[in-house]
Amino acid sequence: MYIIFLDESGQPGGFEKDNNKLVKNTSKYFVLAGFMINADDILQIEKCMKDIKIKYGLNPLNEVKWHTTYSKLKLSFEQYKNMKLEITREISKYKNSVIGIVMDKENCYKNKYEYIKNHNDLYATALHLLMERCSMQIANKFKKRDNLKPAMLIADSRKNDNNNKLDKELQIAYLRAKNMGTHFIKFPNFCESIVFVDSNYYSGVQFADFCAGAIYKKYENGNSEFFEELKPAIRKHHNSIYGAGIKLY
């Protein structure tokens, strides 16, 4: 079985339809990233994340997020950067495991309005594109003889104590994509439902968060340092990550 951990960076909304532009201080891009591994590797990535946290004097049971500040972690800036690089380099050991969908929000809301009208549509489109590439990767690896190897998508729950609307919307988008597939490939490998978890307790989701963060930093801020470290793990087709592992939409 394949496990695909899902996380995001940037905001999917923030477009003023009346003024036909992004609102001030919103991100230009929204990134949805998937970290896809064989289920047999789960214990290995859990141990890896735990060991890195202990090395830097952090509680191994506490979540480390890409956007957590070094002051909050009580690390120096140098320690903080080195920790992020170590995590990214561990991810890079898993070849063809990372898929990043980069949504150019202004382009989407201005030029694809027939089907991207709000932040839910933008998120759903990114998810559909990510699932397509996961399905292609499985099909390419196992060919037709074994391409029904199951794939389970695990996402960080966005619900709070009073509302699980966001999780429901993502579940609907997942089921719609699973049933539709695309012109190029169907999605028979995906299990019947997304599994929503608390990322505090899932190293795989924390790894996906670092994938999303590194990709987002390249496109939003023009800083490719972490992206270059991540690149060996990004899915390739015909020796190129673009279109296959990184989709700019």
C-alpha positions as CSV (number, residue, x, y, z in Angstrom):
1,M,0.0,0.0,0.0
2,Y,1.0,3.6,-0.7
3,I,0.4,6.3,1.9
4,I,0.2,9.9,0.6
5,F,0.6,12.5,3.3
6,L,-1.0,15.9,2.4
7,D,-0.3,19.4,3.5
8,E,-0.4,22.9,2.2
9,S,1.3,26.3,2.3
10,G,-0.2,29.7,1.4
11,Q,-3.8,30.7,1.4
12,P,-6.2,29.4,-1.2
13,G,-8.5,32.5,-1.0
14,G,-7.8,36.2,-1.0
15,F,-9.1,37.4,-4.4
16,E,-11.5,40.3,-4.8
17,K,-13.8,39.6,-7.6
18,D,-15.2,43.1,-7.7
19,N,-11.7,44.6,-8.1
20,N,-10.4,41.7,-10.1
21,K,-7.2,41.4,-8.0
22,L,-5.7,39.7,-5.0
23,V,-6.3,41.4,-1.7
24,K,-3.4,43.0,0.1
25,N,-1.1,40.8,2.1
26,T,-2.5,37.5,0.7
27,S,-0.1,35.0,-0.9
28,K,0.4,35.0,-4.7
29,Y,0.6,31.2,-4.7
30,F,-1.1,28.3,-3.0
31,V,0.8,25.1,-2.7
32,L,-0.6,21.6,-2.1
33,A,2.0,19.0,-1.5
34,G,1.9,15.2,-1.3
35,F,4.6,13.0,0.3
36,M,4.0,9.5,-1.1
37,I,5.7,6.5,0.5
38,N,5.3,2.8,0.7
39,A,3.5,1.9,4.0
40,D,6.5,-0.2,4.9
41,D,8.5,3.0,5.4
42,I,6.2,4.6,7.9
43,L,8.1,3.5,11.0
44,Q,11.4,4.6,9.4
45,I,10.2,8.2,8.8
46,E,8.7,8.4,12.3
47,K,12.1,7.4,13.8
48,C,13.9,9.9,11.6
49,M,11.7,12.8,12.7
50,K,11.9,11.8,16.3
51,D,15.7,11.6,16.1
52,I,16.1,15.0,14.6
53,K,13.9,16.6,17.2
54,I,15.9,15.0,20.0
55,K,19.1,16.2,18.4
56,Y,18.0,19.8,18.6
57,G,16.6,19.5,22.1
58,L,12.9,19.4,21.1
59,N,10.2,17.3,22.6
60,P,9.9,14.4,20.1
61,L,6.2,14.2,20.7
62,N,5.6,17.8,19.7
63,E,4.9,18.9,16.1
64,V,7.5,20.9,14.3
65,K,5.9,22.9,11.4
66,W,7.7,24.6,8.6
67,H,6.4,28.0,9.6
68,T,7.2,27.6,13.4
69,T,9.6,30.4,14.3
70,Y,13.0,29.6,15.8
71,S,12.3,31.8,18.8
72,K,9.2,29.7,19.6
73,L,11.3,26.6,19.3
74,K,14.0,28.2,21.5
75,L,16.6,27.6,18.9
76,S,19.2,29.9,17.4
77,F,18.6,30.9,13.8
78,E,21.5,28.7,12.7
79,Q,20.2,25.7,14.6
80,Y,16.7,26.3,13.2
81,K,18.0,26.5,9.6
82,N,20.1,23.4,10.1
83,M,17.2,21.4,11.5
84,K,15.0,22.4,8.5
85,L,17.8,21.4,6.1
86,E,18.2,18.0,7.9
87,I,14.5,17.3,7.6
88,T,14.4,18.3,3.9
89,R,17.5,16.1,3.2
90,E,15.8,13.1,4.8
91,I,12.8,13.6,2.6
92,S,15.1,13.8,-0.4
93,K,16.2,10.2,0.1
94,Y,12.8,9.0,-1.0
95,K,13.0,9.3,-4.8
96,N,9.8,10.2,-6.7
97,S,7.9,10.7,-3.5
98,V,7.1,14.4,-3.6
99,I,4.4,16.1,-5.7
100,G,3.7,19.8,-5.5
101,I,0.8,21.6,-7.1
102,V,1.5,25.3,-7.3
103,M,-1.6,27.4,-7.9
104,D,-1.0,30.8,-9.4
105,K,-4.1,32.4,-7.6
106,E,-4.5,35.5,-9.8
107,N,-4.3,33.4,-13.0
108,C,-6.7,30.9,-11.6
109,Y,-9.3,33.4,-10.4
110,K,-9.0,35.6,-13.5
111,N,-8.7,33.1,-16.3
112,K,-10.3,29.9,-15.0
113,Y,-13.4,31.4,-13.5
114,E,-15.7,28.8,-15.2
115,Y,-14.7,26.3,-12.6
116,I,-12.5,28.1,-10.0
117,K,-14.9,30.6,-8.4
118,N,-13.7,30.5,-4.7
119,H,-11.1,29.0,-2.4
120,N,-12.9,25.7,-2.2
121,D,-12.7,25.3,-6.0
122,L,-9.1,26.2,-6.0
123,Y,-8.2,23.7,-3.3
124,A,-10.3,21.0,-5.1
125,T,-8.5,21.6,-8.4
126,A,-5.1,21.4,-6.7
127,L,-6.2,18.1,-5.1
128,H,-7.4,16.7,-8.4
129,L,-4.1,17.5,-10.1
130,L,-2.1,15.9,-7.2
131,M,-4.2,12.7,-7.3
132,E,-3.6,12.5,-11.0
133,R,0.1,12.6,-10.6
134,C,0.1,10.1,-7.8
135,S,-2.0,7.7,-9.9
136,M,0.5,8.1,-12.8
137,Q,3.4,7.4,-10.5
138,I,1.9,4.2,-9.3
139,A,0.9,3.1,-12.8
140,N,4.4,3.9,-14.2
141,K,6.1,1.9,-11.4
142,F,3.9,-1.2,-11.5
143,K,2.6,-1.1,-15.1
144,K,-0.7,-2.8,-15.8
145,R,0.1,-6.0,-14.0
146,D,-0.1,-4.6,-10.5
147,N,-1.4,-1.0,-10.8
148,L,-4.3,-1.6,-8.4
149,K,-1.9,-1.3,-5.5
150,P,-4.0,0.7,-3.0
151,A,-3.2,4.3,-2.0
152,M,-4.5,6.0,1.1
153,L,-4.5,9.8,1.4
154,I,-3.8,11.2,4.9
155,A,-4.5,14.8,5.6
156,D,-4.1,17.2,8.5
157,S,-7.6,17.8,9.9
158,R,-8.7,21.4,9.6
159,K,-11.7,21.1,11.9
160,N,-12.1,22.8,15.3
161,D,-14.2,21.9,18.3
162,N,-17.3,23.6,16.7
163,N,-16.9,23.0,13.0
164,N,-15.7,20.3,10.6
165,K,-17.0,22.1,7.5
166,L,-13.5,22.3,5.9
167,D,-12.9,18.6,6.3
168,K,-16.2,17.8,4.8
169,E,-15.5,20.1,1.8
170,L,-12.2,18.4,1.2
171,Q,-13.8,14.9,1.5
172,I,-16.3,15.9,-1.2
173,A,-13.6,17.2,-3.4
174,Y,-11.6,13.9,-2.9
175,L,-14.6,11.7,-3.8
176,R,-15.4,13.8,-6.9
177,A,-11.9,13.5,-8.1
178,K,-11.7,9.8,-7.3
179,N,-14.8,9.1,-9.3
180,M,-13.9,11.4,-12.3
181,G,-10.2,10.7,-12.8
182,T,-8.9,12.7,-15.8
183,H,-8.6,12.4,-19.5
184,F,-5.2,10.8,-19.1
185,I,-5.8,8.4,-16.3
186,K,-8.4,7.1,-13.8
187,F,-7.8,6.9,-10.1
188,P,-8.6,3.3,-9.2
189,N,-5.9,3.0,-6.5
190,F,-7.3,5.5,-4.1
191,C,-9.2,4.2,-1.0
192,E,-12.8,5.2,-0.5
193,S,-12.1,8.1,1.9
194,I,-9.4,10.6,3.0
195,V,-8.2,9.8,6.5
196,F,-8.1,13.0,8.6
197,V,-5.5,13.1,11.5
198,D,-4.0,15.5,14.0
199,S,-0.6,16.4,12.5
200,N,0.9,16.6,16.0
201,Y,0.9,12.8,16.0
202,Y,1.9,12.0,12.3
203,S,5.4,12.5,11.2
204,G,4.4,11.9,7.6
205,V,2.1,14.9,7.6
206,Q,4.9,17.0,9.2
207,F,7.2,15.8,6.3
208,A,4.5,16.9,3.8
209,D,4.4,20.3,5.5
210,F,8.1,20.7,4.9
211,C,7.6,19.7,1.2
212,A,4.9,22.3,0.8
213,G,7.0,24.9,2.7
214,A,10.1,24.4,0.5
215,I,8.1,24.6,-2.7
216,Y,6.1,27.6,-1.5
217,K,9.3,29.5,-0.5
218,K,10.7,29.0,-4.0
219,Y,7.6,30.4,-5.8
220,E,6.4,33.0,-3.3
221,N,9.7,34.4,-2.1
222,G,12.1,33.4,-4.9
223,N,14.3,31.4,-2.4
224,S,15.3,28.0,-3.8
225,E,17.7,26.9,-1.1
226,F,15.3,24.3,0.4
227,F,13.7,23.5,-2.9
228,E,17.1,22.4,-4.3
229,E,17.6,20.1,-1.3
230,L,14.2,18.6,-1.8
231,K,14.6,18.2,-5.6
232,P,15.9,14.6,-5.6
233,A,12.6,13.5,-4.1
234,I,10.4,15.3,-6.5
235,R,8.7,13.1,-9.0
236,K,10.3,13.1,-12.5
237,H,9.1,12.0,-15.9
238,H,11.6,12.0,-18.8
239,N,14.2,13.4,-16.4
240,S,12.2,16.6,-15.6
241,I,10.3,17.5,-12.4
242,Y,8.2,20.1,-14.2
243,G,4.7,18.9,-15.1
244,A,5.4,15.6,-13.4
245,G,6.3,16.5,-9.9
246,I,5.8,20.2,-9.9
247,K,2.7,21.5,-11.6
248,L,2.3,25.2,-11.9
249,Y,-1.3,26.0,-12.7
